[in-house]
Amino acid sequence: MAALIADKLSQQFDVPSFIVDPVTTDEFIDIARISGVPGIERKSRSHALNIKYCVRKTALEIKIDVKDTKFIVAHLGSGFSIAAVEGGEIIDVNDALLGMGPFSIQRAGSLPISGILDELFVNGKNRVEVEQLFSQESGLKGYLGTNQFQELEERIKDGNEKAKMIVDAMTYQITKEIGGLHAAFSGKTNALILTGGLANSNYLIKKLNEYLSFIQPHKVFPGSFELEALANGALNVLSSKDTAKDYV
């Protein structure tokens, strides 16, 4: 919808409009597309805008040309995008909506195939119901009844063992996803970048650091920088630092 609105405003006011690093940004290497089932292809669908902006910020901070970098970026929000970014391009990432990766605030992530088949053929759910379950009613919300992470941190502080178990399981899955990408880079990663809303959580960041201290440096950018990234992307084109591409 944003692209359509921008195009309408562009015509109305006779000004240029731009799309910056959309969700469907696709820079996958060929082998990252292979799913294991002929006819089913892994999709590039991620929080590309925030991921690529944090990559550029990190490259500036550690004084490396983006073209020479290999970063792992974990965008941790209501959905998780954990990406391998090489030379500024997202060459592999889990589908943040319905495509592998760790479970998140309310999304299912990777699942045992037999459980998916049971939901369809034993419990009789249709496609809409299954998509609702896996994208809106799973993860922390499904197990613990809330999508408010601060509330869950309070439960953990109060000694709630179930809340601790589920949050720690989520952290464990995040760690495995990051570790897998680090291995895909042959252990040669310039930095690990943690961003998104959950990067504000001291509990989560501390746990991740305990698992992932072998990847250095760590850069933490709490929250999301989509509006800043949009403005920056448009300004770079208007100032001729970047060249806009035409989408047809």
Secondary structure, 3 states (H helix, E strand, C coil): CHHHHHHHHHHHHCCCCCCCCCCCCCCCCHHHHECCCCCCECCCCCCHHHHHHHHHHHHHHCCCCHHHCEEEEEEECCCEEEEEEECCEEEEECECCCECCCCCCCCCCCCCHHHHHHHHHCCCCCHHHHHHHHHHCCHHHHHHCCCCHHHHHHHHHCCCHHHHHHHHHHHHHHHHHHHHHHHHCCCCCCEEEEEEHHHHCHHHHHHHHHHHCCCCCEEEEEECCHHHHHHHHHHHHHCCCCCCCCCC
